[in-house]
Amino acid sequence: MTTPEDDFTELRDADIPRVDLVDKAANGTRFLIAKKESGGQAGLLNADFVRDLIGKSAPAPAPEETVTMTGSPSAIAKLIHEAALRKAEVSTADQNDMPDSDFAYIEPGGKKDDEGKTMPRSLRHFPINDAAHVRNALSRAPQSPFGDKAMPKIRAAAKKLGIEVSKMIGGDLDEGVDGMDPTVVLAAPEDDDAPGDPNEPGSPAWEAIDAATAQKWTSIAVRLQNALGVMAERELLEAASADPDDAESAWDLQDAQCALDYVICVLAGFAVGEQGEAELATEAMDSIGKALGHFDASPLDTIEALSTVTKAGRVLSAANEASIRTAAEHLQKVLASLPAAPVEKESGRTVAKTANEESDMPEPTTAAETAQASGQEPAMGSQEPMAKADGDKPKMVAVYDKNGNLVGVVDPTEITVIEGAGSDANGSGDDAPDADAPDDTAGDDTQPADLTPQPAADAGTPADAVPDDDSDDNAVSKTINDTTSEDVLKIIATDSAAAAIADYSATQEQVIAKQAADLAQLADTVEKLTGLVKALEEQPAAPRVFTNGAVPPAHQLRGQDRGAPALDNNRAQELKKGLYGGVDAAEQNRIHNTMQAEAIAALQAIHRA
């Protein structure tokens, strides 16, 4: 057998700082045997020192008892299954003996036994008495319907036992070395001691994550701005030396830099504000914790121990339930046979009854029952025919004034006819009494038969003479007996409608006139705006910042908009035309040198600004 070249063959003047004693080496490890030199020390270590080390070693544990099972496969399987059941029963019994404080969540509705434990035990969830149960609760809580309520207590137990728990369960955090991964939006805070739940908006942990995220994207925006500055400078040099059209690209890049300035200002302020909120909230929670350090928690335990009281009772048997129902039916029959209690009449206003309320009035007796009780038939008189009230009332008569306007209606029996009223000397005027007018004196038996006027000598002093001006202002109005009340109502309705239509037409004329004025003013405004739009279309578009409406303030602008002189676009176009269409090479070379010098001067002005 050939010895390998790297085989350990000799050891001289060894200085070994540490030697571990083992029972035996690992399988396949070659042993190294150290022998003494002639006249030298016997071995690497003193024999007494080795004996002391062996004596101080921990005693070996006693070997476990070896169990050999014999029998049929079914009997062995039954034995193993029963052993697992016994182990589960022991574990459940241990959990039932644990106090309520060793569980992360307890459902409401239970009772407390003599030892203060919730009954039934199935209402207690997620034991957290040791590290193994805490890890089990952390893995099971997200899938449980009680996970949201149990997670705060589970996290507290994990922190107490030194178990690492992910702070942001609802999303991934950028926990890289530099924390600048653009594929992950949220960033992990440097200090992970912010209290509260990171999934609860407004908590210190939530604010700390927002502050770290804003700082991360501020750094990324600054790096992007620097990259845009480098590219803008390269484009300016290219425009000055090669292609002047590249100046427009440089301007666009500078505009993007201005927009990033605005973004950086917003993100930096937001990061400072969020970090301040996180620190202030942390200090407030620490102060509250110190203030409640000596608080007696026994009242809280009493309140938490309160639960819904459930009454317990025996279930009735079918025979007992049938007996109770039969007794209730007999009782209803007895109550129905009893007479109704007398109701005293109350004084005051009668209370209105509801629609569904039944009347308690006694039913009236019939005529047959009354005759049978008295033994006599009631006297029946002759029935007179019924007449309609006001059935023969004459129709109302319309009354007009001298101009023919309707002024009202009157009963024809109340009209007193005056002989010769409103007629001329010959009795042929328009106001002559109508021949068809009813004669109110026809049925008067006391009316004298002699209607001869009294002699003038016996008449006495006459009354004041009526003015003879052919006017009948004081005369009794002429009546028309053939006008009905329906015609009167129609005339009244027609006059009212005509008056309403006239008033409405007057108001509509004003409205229409106002609308016409508004339309004329609107047309004038549209014409002016059309002229302004045409004027804007003819003006050239000046270069400016277009960032979807996010224009930064003037003091935050950089480049040609801050301190640097504005470029003359017309002169630049003339130089460009002369460069491409020059007469000779000397002229083109002169224009090229001029453009290059101006580009360098503009770049220096930008840097100075």
C-alpha positions as CSV (number, residue, x, y, z in Angstrom):
1,M,0.0,0.0,0.0
2,T,1.4,3.3,-1.1
3,T,1.4,6.1,1.5
4,P,-0.4,9.3,0.3
5,E,1.7,12.4,-0.2
6,D,-0.4,14.5,2.2
7,D,-0.5,11.8,4.9
8,F,0.4,13.0,8.4
9,T,3.5,11.2,9.4
10,E,5.5,13.3,12.0
11,L,4.7,15.9,14.6
12,R,7.5,17.9,16.3
13,D,7.3,20.7,18.9
14,A,3.5,20.7,18.8
15,D,1.8,23.7,20.6
16,I,-1.9,22.6,20.7
17,P,-4.2,25.2,22.5
18,R,-7.2,22.9,22.8
19,V,-7.9,19.2,22.9
20,D,-11.4,17.7,23.1
21,L,-11.9,14.2,24.5
22,V,-14.5,12.1,22.6
23,D,-15.8,8.6,23.1
24,K,-15.0,7.6,19.6
25,A,-14.2,9.3,16.3
26,A,-16.7,9.6,13.5
27,N,-17.1,6.8,11.1
28,G,-14.3,6.7,8.5
29,T,-11.9,9.0,10.5
30,R,-8.3,7.8,10.6
31,F,-6.7,7.6,14.0
32,L,-3.5,9.4,14.9
33,I,-1.2,7.6,17.3
34,A,1.4,9.8,19.0
35,K,4.4,8.0,20.5
36,K,7.1,9.4,22.6
37,E,10.6,10.0,21.5
38,S,13.4,8.1,23.1
39,G,14.0,9.7,26.5
40,G,11.2,12.2,26.0
41,Q,7.7,12.8,27.5
42,A,5.3,9.9,27.4
43,G,2.6,11.3,25.1
44,L,1.4,14.8,24.2
45,L,-0.4,15.3,27.6
46,N,0.4,14.3,31.1
47,A,-1.5,11.1,32.1
48,D,-2.7,12.6,35.4
49,F,-4.2,15.5,33.6
50,V,-6.1,13.2,31.2
51,R,-7.4,11.2,34.2
52,D,-8.8,14.4,35.8
53,L,-10.6,15.3,32.6
54,I,-12.2,11.9,32.3
55,G,-13.3,12.0,36.0
56,K,-15.0,15.4,35.5
57,S,-17.0,14.4,32.4
58,A,-20.8,14.1,32.7
59,P,-22.1,10.6,33.5
60,A,-23.5,8.8,30.5
61,P,-27.3,8.5,30.6
62,A,-28.8,5.2,31.3
63,P,-29.9,3.4,28.1
64,E,-33.6,3.3,27.5
65,E,-35.5,0.0,27.9
66,T,-35.8,-1.8,24.7
67,V,-39.3,-3.1,24.0
68,T,-39.9,-5.9,21.6
69,M,-43.4,-6.4,20.3
70,T,-44.6,-9.7,19.1
71,G,-47.9,-10.8,17.7
72,S,-50.0,-10.4,14.6
73,P,-49.8,-7.2,12.5
74,S,-53.4,-6.2,13.5
75,A,-52.6,-6.5,17.2
76,I,-49.4,-4.4,16.8
77,A,-51.3,-1.7,14.8
78,K,-54.0,-1.6,17.5
79,L,-51.4,-1.1,20.2
80,I,-49.7,1.8,18.4
81,H,-53.1,3.5,17.7
82,E,-54.1,3.2,21.4
83,A,-50.8,4.7,22.5
84,A,-51.3,7.7,20.2
85,L,-54.8,8.2,21.7
86,R,-53.5,8.0,25.2
87,K,-50.8,10.6,24.3
88,A,-53.5,13.0,22.9
89,E,-55.7,12.5,26.0
90,V,-52.8,13.4,28.2
91,S,-52.0,16.6,26.0
92,T,-55.7,17.7,26.2
93,A,-55.8,17.1,29.9
94,D,-52.7,19.2,30.4
95,Q,-54.3,22.0,28.3
96,N,-57.5,21.8,30.4
97,D,-55.5,22.3,33.6
98,M,-53.8,25.5,32.2
99,P,-55.1,28.9,33.3
100,D,-56.8,31.3,31.0
101,S,-53.8,33.6,30.9
102,D,-51.9,30.9,28.9
103,F,-54.3,31.2,25.9
104,A,-54.2,34.0,23.3
105,Y,-57.9,34.2,22.7
106,I,-61.0,33.1,24.7
107,E,-64.4,33.3,23.0
108,P,-67.2,35.1,24.9
109,G,-70.2,33.3,26.3
110,G,-68.4,31.0,28.7
111,K,-68.6,30.6,32.5
112,K,-65.9,30.6,35.2
113,D,-65.3,27.6,37.4
114,D,-64.0,27.6,41.0
115,E,-60.4,28.0,39.7
116,G,-61.2,30.9,37.5
117,K,-61.0,28.9,34.2
118,T,-63.4,29.3,31.4
119,M,-66.0,26.6,30.8
120,P,-66.4,24.9,28.4
121,R,-62.7,24.5,27.6
122,S,-63.4,24.5,23.9
123,L,-63.8,28.3,24.0
124,R,-60.0,28.8,24.7
125,H,-57.7,29.0,21.7
126,F,-54.0,29.1,20.9
127,P,-52.0,28.1,24.0
128,I,-48.9,30.2,24.5
129,N,-47.3,28.8,27.6
130,D,-44.0,27.8,26.0
131,A,-42.0,28.4,22.8
132,A,-43.3,25.4,21.0
133,H,-47.0,26.4,21.5
134,V,-46.1,30.0,20.5
135,R,-44.6,28.9,17.2
136,N,-47.6,26.7,16.6
137,A,-50.0,29.6,17.3
138,L,-48.0,31.8,14.9
139,S,-48.4,29.3,12.1
140,R,-52.1,28.6,12.8
141,A,-53.5,32.0,13.6
142,P,-53.6,33.5,10.0
143,Q,-55.9,30.6,8.9
144,S,-58.2,30.9,12.0
145,P,-61.3,33.1,12.2
146,F,-59.9,34.4,15.6
147,G,-56.4,35.1,14.2
148,D,-56.8,38.9,14.1
149,K,-57.9,39.0,17.7
150,A,-55.3,36.6,19.0
151,M,-52.3,37.9,17.0
152,P,-51.4,40.8,19.4
153,K,-51.1,38.5,22.4
154,I,-49.3,35.9,20.4
155,R,-46.7,38.5,19.2
156,A,-46.2,39.7,22.8
157,A,-45.6,36.1,23.9
158,A,-43.2,35.6,21.0
159,K,-41.2,38.7,21.9
160,K,-41.0,37.7,25.5
161,L,-39.6,34.3,24.5
162,G,-37.2,35.8,22.0
163,I,-39.0,34.4,18.9
164,E,-38.5,36.5,15.7
165,V,-41.9,37.6,14.2
166,S,-42.3,39.3,10.8
167,K,-43.4,42.9,11.5
168,M,-45.3,43.3,8.2
169,I,-47.5,40.3,7.6
170,G,-49.7,42.2,5.1
171,G,-46.8,43.0,2.6
172,D,-43.1,42.4,1.9
173,L,-40.5,44.8,3.1
174,D,-37.2,45.6,1.5
175,E,-34.7,44.1,3.9
176,G,-31.7,44.0,1.6
177,V,-28.2,45.1,2.4
178,D,-28.6,48.6,0.9
179,G,-32.5,48.7,1.0
180,M,-32.7,50.1,-2.5
181,D,-34.5,47.3,-4.3
182,P,-36.9,49.1,-6.7
183,T,-39.0,45.9,-7.1
184,V,-40.1,46.1,-3.5
185,V,-42.2,49.2,-2.6
186,L,-42.1,49.2,1.2
187,A,-38.9,49.5,3.1
188,A,-38.1,48.1,6.5
189,P,-37.2,50.7,9.2
190,E,-33.7,50.7,10.6
191,D,-35.0,50.6,14.2
192,D,-37.5,47.8,14.6
193,D,-38.5,48.8,18.1
194,A,-41.5,50.9,17.1
195,P,-44.5,49.7,19.2
196,G,-47.9,48.8,17.8
197,D,-49.2,46.7,14.9
198,P,-47.7,47.5,11.5
199,N,-51.0,46.5,9.9
200,E,-53.0,49.1,11.9
201,P,-53.0,52.5,10.3
202,G,-51.7,55.3,12.5
203,S,-49.7,53.1,14.8
204,P,-46.0,53.9,15.5
205,A,-44.9,50.8,13.5
206,W,-47.1,51.9,10.6
207,E,-45.6,55.4,10.6
208,A,-42.0,54.0,10.8
209,I,-42.5,51.9,7.7
210,D,-43.9,55.0,5.8
211,A,-40.9,57.1,6.9
212,A,-38.4,54.4,5.8
213,T,-40.3,54.0,2.5
214,A,-40.2,57.7,1.8
215,Q,-36.5,57.9,2.6
216,K,-35.8,54.9,0.3
217,W,-37.5,56.5,-2.7
218,T,-36.0,59.9,-2.0
219,S,-32.6,58.3,-2.3
220,I,-33.6,56.6,-5.6
221,A,-35.0,59.9,-6.9
222,V,-31.7,61.7,-6.1
223,R,-29.7,59.1,-7.9
224,L,-32.0,59.4,-10.9
225,Q,-31.7,63.2,-10.9
226,N,-27.9,62.9,-10.9
227,A,-28.1,60.5,-13.8
228,L,-30.3,63.0,-15.7
229,G,-27.8,65.7,-15.1
230,V,-24.9,63.7,-16.5
231,M,-27.0,62.8,-19.6
232,A,-28.0,66.5,-20.1
233,E,-24.4,67.7,-20.0
234,R,-23.4,65.1,-22.5
235,E,-26.2,66.2,-24.8
236,L,-25.1,69.8,-24.5
237,L,-21.5,69.0,-25.5
238,E,-22.9,67.0,-28.4
239,A,-25.1,69.9,-29.5
240,A,-22.1,72.3,-29.3
241,S,-19.7,70.1,-31.2
242,A,-21.8,67.8,-33.5
243,D,-25.5,68.2,-33.9
244,P,-27.2,71.4,-32.6
245,D,-30.6,69.6,-32.5
246,D,-29.4,67.7,-29.4
247,A,-29.8,70.9,-27.4
248,E,-33.6,70.2,-27.3
249,S,-32.9,66.8,-25.8
250,A,-30.7,68.4,-23.2
251,W,-33.4,70.9,-22.4
252,D,-35.9,68.0,-21.9
253,L,-33.6,66.3,-19.6
254,Q,-33.1,69.4,-17.6
255,D,-36.9,69.8,-17.3
256,A,-37.1,66.3,-16.0
257,Q,-34.4,67.3,-13.4
258,C,-36.7,70.2,-12.3
259,A,-39.6,67.8,-11.9
260,L,-37.5,65.5,-9.8
261,D,-36.5,68.5,-7.6
262,Y,-40.2,68.9,-6.8
263,V,-40.6,65.1,-6.2
264,I,-37.5,65.1,-3.8
265,C,-38.8,68.1,-1.9
266,V,-42.2,66.4,-1.4
267,L,-40.8,63.0,-0.4
268,A,-38.2,64.5,2.0
269,G,-40.8,66.5,3.8
270,F,-43.1,63.5,4.0
271,A,-40.3,61.3,5.4
272,V,-39.5,63.8,8.1
273,G,-43.1,64.2,9.1
274,E,-43.8,60.4,9.2
275,Q,-40.6,59.8,11.3
276,G,-41.6,62.6,13.7
277,E,-45.1,61.0,14.1
278,A,-43.6,57.6,14.8
279,E,-41.2,59.0,17.4
280,L,-43.8,61.1,19.1
281,A,-46.3,58.1,19.2
282,T,-43.6,55.9,20.6
283,E,-42.8,58.4,23.4
284,A,-46.5,58.8,24.2
285,M,-47.0,55.0,24.4
286,D,-43.9,54.7,26.7
287,S,-45.3,57.4,28.9
288,I,-48.7,55.7,29.1
289,G,-47.0,52.4,29.9
290,K,-45.0,54.0,32.8
291,A,-48.1,55.7,34.1
292,L,-50.0,52.4,34.1
293,G,-47.1,50.5,35.6
294,H,-48.6,50.6,39.1
295,F,-52.2,50.3,37.9
296,D,-54.3,47.6,39.6
297,A,-55.4,45.1,36.9
298,S,-57.9,43.3,39.1
299,P,-60.9,45.5,38.0
300,L,-60.0,44.7,34.4
301,D,-59.9,41.0,35.2
302,T,-63.4,41.3,36.7
303,I,-64.7,43.1,33.6
304,E,-63.0,40.5,31.2
305,A,-64.6,37.7,33.2
306,L,-68.1,39.0,32.6
307,S,-70.0,36.9,30.2
308,T,-73.6,36.2,29.0
309,V,-75.7,34.4,31.6
310,T,-77.5,31.4,30.1
311,K,-80.5,30.0,32.1
312,A,-80.6,26.2,32.4
313,G,-83.8,24.1,32.8
314,R,-85.1,20.6,32.3
315,V,-86.9,19.6,29.1
316,L,-90.5,18.7,29.6
317,S,-91.6,15.3,28.7
318,A,-94.3,14.7,26.1
319,A,-96.8,13.6,28.7
320,N,-96.3,16.6,30.9
321,E,-96.5,19.0,27.9
322,A,-99.8,17.4,26.9
323,S,-101.2,17.7,30.4
324,I,-100.3,21.4,30.5
325,R,-101.8,22.1,27.1
326,T,-105.1,20.3,28.2
327,A,-105.3,22.4,31.4
328,A,-104.8,25.6,29.4
329,E,-107.7,24.7,27.1
330,H,-110.0,24.0,30.0
331,L,-109.0,27.3,31.6
332,Q,-109.9,29.1,28.4
333,K,-113.3,27.5,28.2
334,V,-114.1,28.5,31.8
335,L,-113.0,32.1,31.2
336,A,-115.1,32.3,28.0
337,S,-118.3,31.1,29.9
338,L,-118.0,33.9,32.5
339,P,-120.0,37.1,31.9
340,A,-118.1,40.2,30.9
341,A,-117.1,42.6,33.6
342,P,-119.1,45.9,33.8
343,V,-117.3,48.8,32.2
344,E,-117.7,52.2,33.9
345,K,-118.3,55.1,31.7
346,E,-115.4,57.5,31.8
347,S,-115.9,61.2,31.7
348,G,-114.1,63.4,29.2
349,R,-113.2,63.0,25.6
350,T,-113.7,59.6,24.0
351,V,-110.5,57.9,23.1
352,A,-110.3,57.0,19.4
353,K,-110.3,53.3,18.7
354,T,-107.9,51.7,16.2
355,A,-109.1,50.2,13.0
356,N,-108.6,46.6,14.2
357,E,-110.2,47.0,17.6
358,E,-113.4,45.1,18.1
359,S,-116.5,46.9,19.5
360,D,-117.6,45.9,23.0
361,M,-121.2,47.3,22.4
362,P,-124.0,44.8,23.1
363,E,-126.0,43.6,20.1
364,P,-129.5,45.2,19.9
365,T,-132.6,43.0,20.3
366,T,-134.8,42.4,17.3
367,A,-138.5,43.4,17.1
368,A,-139.6,39.8,17.3
369,E,-137.7,39.3,20.6
370,T,-139.2,42.5,22.0
371,A,-142.8,41.4,21.1
372,Q,-142.2,37.9,22.5
373,A,-140.9,39.4,25.8
374,S,-143.8,41.9,26.2
375,G,-146.6,39.8,24.7
376,Q,-147.9,42.7,22.6
377,E,-147.5,43.7,19.0
378,P,-146.1,47.2,18.4
379,A,-148.5,49.8,16.9
380,M,-147.6,50.4,13.3
381,G,-148.7,53.8,11.9
382,S,-149.1,54.8,8.3
383,Q,-145.9,55.5,6.5
384,E,-145.9,58.9,4.8
385,P,-144.0,59.3,1.6
386,M,-140.6,61.0,1.9
387,A,-140.1,64.3,0.1
388,K,-136.7,65.7,-1.0
389,A,-135.8,68.9,0.8
390,D,-135.8,72.0,-1.3
391,G,-137.1,69.9,-4.2
392,D,-139.5,72.7,-5.4
393,K,-137.1,75.5,-4.7
394,P,-136.9,77.9,-7.8
395,K,-133.7,78.4,-9.6
396,M,-131.5,81.3,-8.6
397,V,-131.6,84.5,-10.7
398,A,-128.5,86.3,-11.8
399,V,-128.1,90.0,-11.0
400,Y,-126.1,92.4,-13.3
401,D,-125.1,96.1,-12.9
402,K,-125.9,98.8,-15.4
403,N,-122.7,97.8,-17.4
404,G,-123.9,94.2,-17.8
405,N,-121.3,92.8,-15.4
406,L,-122.4,89.9,-13.2
407,V,-122.5,90.9,-9.5
408,G,-124.3,87.9,-7.9
409,V,-127.4,85.7,-7.6
410,V,-130.6,86.1,-5.7
411,D,-133.7,84.1,-4.9
412,P,-136.5,85.2,-7.3
413,T,-139.0,85.3,-4.4
414,E,-136.9,88.1,-2.8
415,I,-137.0,90.4,-5.8
416,T,-139.4,93.4,-5.4
417,V,-140.5,94.8,-8.7
418,I,-140.7,98.7,-8.9
419,E,-143.2,100.0,-11.4
420,G,-141.6,102.3,-14.0
421,A,-138.1,101.9,-12.7
422,G,-135.5,102.7,-15.4
423,S,-138.1,103.4,-18.2
424,D,-138.6,106.5,-20.2
425,A,-141.7,108.7,-20.3
426,N,-143.3,106.6,-23.0
427,G,-142.6,103.4,-21.1
428,S,-140.7,102.0,-24.0
429,G,-137.1,102.1,-22.6
430,D,-134.7,99.3,-22.3
431,D,-135.3,99.0,-18.6
432,A,-139.0,98.3,-18.9
433,P,-140.1,95.4,-16.7
434,D,-140.1,92.0,-18.4
435,A,-143.5,90.7,-19.2
436,D,-142.4,87.2,-18.0
437,A,-141.3,88.5,-14.6
438,P,-143.2,86.9,-11.8
439,D,-145.9,89.0,-10.1
440,D,-145.2,88.9,-6.4
441,T,-148.5,90.6,-5.6
442,A,-150.7,88.1,-7.4
443,G,-151.2,85.9,-4.4
444,D,-151.4,88.7,-1.9
445,D,-155.0,88.9,-0.6
446,T,-154.3,92.2,1.2
447,Q,-153.4,94.1,-2.0
448,P,-155.9,96.9,-2.7
449,A,-157.8,96.5,-5.9
450,D,-157.8,100.3,-6.7
451,L,-154.4,101.3,-8.0
452,T,-155.4,104.9,-9.0
453,P,-152.7,107.3,-8.0
454,Q,-153.4,109.7,-5.2
455,P,-154.3,113.3,-6.2
456,A,-151.5,115.8,-6.1
457,A,-153.3,118.0,-3.6
458,D,-153.5,115.2,-1.1
459,A,-149.9,113.8,-1.7
460,G,-148.2,116.4,0.5
461,T,-144.7,117.6,0.1
462,P,-142.9,115.6,-2.6
463,A,-139.4,114.1,-2.0
464,D,-136.3,115.4,-3.7
465,A,-136.5,115.1,-7.5
466,V,-134.4,112.4,-9.1
467,P,-131.9,114.0,-11.5
468,D,-133.0,113.6,-15.1
469,D,-129.7,112.7,-16.7
470,D,-130.7,109.4,-18.4
471,S,-128.5,107.6,-15.8
472,D,-129.8,104.7,-13.7
473,D,-127.0,104.5,-11.1
474,N,-129.4,104.1,-8.2
475,A,-131.9,102.0,-10.1
476,V,-132.6,98.4,-9.4
477,S,-130.5,96.2,-11.7
478,K,-132.3,94.3,-14.4
479,T,-132.7,90.6,-13.7
480,I,-132.8,87.7,-16.1
481,N,-134.9,84.8,-14.8
482,D,-133.7,82.3,-17.4
483,T,-130.0,82.3,-16.2
484,T,-129.0,79.2,-14.2
485,S,-126.3,78.8,-11.6
486,E,-124.2,76.6,-13.9
487,D,-124.0,79.5,-16.4
488,V,-123.0,81.8,-13.6
489,L,-120.2,79.5,-12.5
490,K,-119.0,79.1,-16.1
491,I,-118.8,82.9,-16.5
492,I,-116.9,83.2,-13.2
493,A,-114.4,80.5,-14.3
494,T,-113.9,82.1,-17.7
495,D,-113.2,85.5,-16.2
496,S,-110.8,84.0,-13.7
497,A,-108.9,82.0,-16.3
498,A,-108.7,85.0,-18.6
499,A,-107.2,87.2,-15.8
500,A,-104.7,84.4,-14.8
501,I,-103.6,84.0,-18.4
502,A,-103.1,87.8,-18.8
503,D,-101.0,88.0,-15.7
504,Y,-98.9,84.9,-16.7
505,S,-98.4,86.4,-20.2
506,A,-97.1,89.6,-18.6
507,T,-94.5,87.7,-16.5
508,Q,-93.4,85.5,-19.4
509,E,-92.7,88.6,-21.5
510,Q,-90.2,89.7,-18.9
511,V,-88.6,86.3,-18.7
512,I,-88.3,86.0,-22.5
513,A,-86.8,89.4,-22.7
514,K,-84.2,88.6,-20.1
515,Q,-83.3,85.3,-21.8
516,A,-82.8,87.2,-25.1
517,A,-80.4,89.6,-23.4
518,D,-78.5,86.7,-21.8
519,L,-78.2,84.9,-25.1
520,A,-76.9,88.0,-26.8
521,Q,-74.3,88.5,-24.0
522,L,-73.3,84.8,-24.3
523,A,-72.9,85.1,-28.0
524,D,-70.6,88.1,-27.5
525,T,-68.5,86.2,-25.0
526,V,-68.2,83.2,-27.3
527,E,-67.1,85.4,-30.1
528,K,-64.4,87.0,-27.9
529,L,-63.1,83.6,-26.7
530,T,-63.0,82.3,-30.3
531,G,-60.7,85.3,-31.2
532,L,-58.4,84.5,-28.2
533,V,-58.2,80.8,-29.2
534,K,-57.2,81.8,-32.7
535,A,-54.6,84.1,-31.4
536,L,-53.1,81.4,-29.2
537,E,-53.0,79.0,-32.1
538,E,-50.9,81.4,-34.1
539,Q,-48.3,81.9,-31.3
540,P,-45.3,79.5,-31.2
541,A,-45.1,77.1,-28.3
542,A,-42.4,78.2,-25.8
543,P,-40.4,75.5,-24.0
544,R,-41.5,74.9,-20.5
545,V,-42.0,72.2,-17.9
546,F,-44.7,69.7,-18.7
547,T,-45.1,67.3,-15.8
548,N,-48.8,66.5,-15.9
549,G,-49.8,69.6,-14.0
550,A,-47.1,69.2,-11.3
551,V,-45.2,72.4,-12.0
552,P,-42.6,73.2,-9.2
553,P,-42.3,76.7,-7.8
554,A,-40.0,79.2,-9.4
555,H,-37.4,79.1,-6.6
556,Q,-37.0,75.3,-7.1
557,L,-36.2,75.5,-10.9
558,R,-32.8,74.8,-12.2
559,G,-31.0,75.2,-15.5
560,Q,-31.8,77.9,-18.0
561,D,-34.8,79.0,-15.9
562,R,-32.7,80.1,-12.8
563,G,-30.0,82.6,-13.2
564,A,-28.8,81.6,-16.7
565,P,-29.6,83.9,-19.6
566,A,-32.4,82.8,-21.9
567,L,-31.5,81.4,-25.3
568,D,-32.4,83.2,-28.5
569,N,-34.2,80.7,-30.5
570,N,-34.4,82.8,-33.7
571,R,-30.6,83.4,-33.7
572,A,-30.0,79.7,-33.1
573,Q,-32.1,78.9,-36.1
574,E,-30.3,81.4,-38.3
575,L,-26.9,80.0,-37.2
576,K,-28.2,76.5,-38.0
577,K,-29.3,77.5,-41.5
578,G,-25.9,79.2,-42.1
579,L,-24.1,76.1,-40.9
580,Y,-25.8,73.7,-43.3
581,G,-26.2,76.2,-46.2
582,G,-23.1,78.3,-46.0
583,V,-21.3,79.7,-49.1
584,D,-18.0,78.2,-48.4
585,A,-16.2,76.1,-45.8
586,A,-14.6,79.0,-44.1
587,E,-18.0,80.5,-43.3
588,Q,-19.3,77.2,-42.0
589,N,-16.3,76.8,-39.8
590,R,-16.8,80.3,-38.4
591,I,-20.4,79.6,-37.6
592,H,-19.5,76.2,-36.0
593,N,-16.9,78.0,-33.7
594,T,-19.4,80.6,-32.8
595,M,-22.1,78.0,-31.8
596,Q,-19.5,76.0,-29.8
597,A,-18.4,79.0,-27.9
598,E,-22.0,80.0,-27.1
599,A,-22.8,76.5,-25.9
600,I,-19.8,76.4,-23.6
601,A,-20.7,79.8,-22.2
602,A,-24.3,78.7,-21.6
603,L,-23.2,75.6,-19.8
604,Q,-20.8,77.6,-17.6
605,A,-23.7,80.0,-16.8
606,I,-25.9,77.0,-15.8
607,H,-23.2,75.7,-13.5
608,R,-22.7,79.1,-11.9
609,A,-26.4,79.4,-11.3
